[in-house]
Amino acid sequence: MEIQDILRNLQIEQLTPMQEATREAYRENKDLVLLSPTGSGKTLAFLLPLVQTLKTDAQGVQAVVLVPSRELALQIETVFRSLGAGYKVNCCYGGHPIRTEKKSLEHPPTVLIGTPGRIVDHLERGNINLDSVRTLILDEFDKSLELGFLAEMKELLAHLPGVRRRVLTSATAAVDIPAFTGITAPVRLSFLKDVKES
């Protein structure tokens, strides 16, 4: 899918410098750490290059987006759908019936978005297989650590043997990247310094 088509679907003229830089860095085929303030358009920054690397003929889940909250999961799902790429996307989070999600997961999505605890729950119940996942996005990783999702994230990543690319976003530079993420020599983009002090 061409970037012009996506921008037309989103009804935006052009990307921000941060979104452009993320697209460029994504092309390097290396892990990526993106530091940018909350509300700066990070979701679009990682979804655009992701959607352009998804394979139409592949079976199973190709990408997992891990988030700290239900609100963020739903927001990312909305943005993903608005790209108009036509791939199936599923959102999994606590606070509503797991059987509803289980039913939807019977036909695996191309992209799975969700909170660590709920996705681990589905794995343990055998509701989903993540062996085909090639891209892992850890969105608002700082917040996930803050909320105590470390153990769930560690367990979940152990179920992703095929991951080739990892993208980690954070709104703070003071985030330590644990070894279990598998991120070793990432391209690092920081847009935190651009924030104006109010």
Buried (B, 14 or more C-beta within 10 A) or exposed (E): BEEEEBBEBBEEEEBBEBBEBBBEBBEEEBBBBBBBBEEBBBBBBBBBBBBBBBEEEEEBBBBBBBBBBBEBBBBBBEBBEBBEBEBEBBBBBEEEEBEEBBEBBEEBBBBBBBBBBBBBBBBEEEBBBBEBBBBBBBBBBBBBBEBEBEEBBBBBBEBBEEBEBBBBBBBBEEBEBBEEBEBEEBBEBBBBEEEEEE
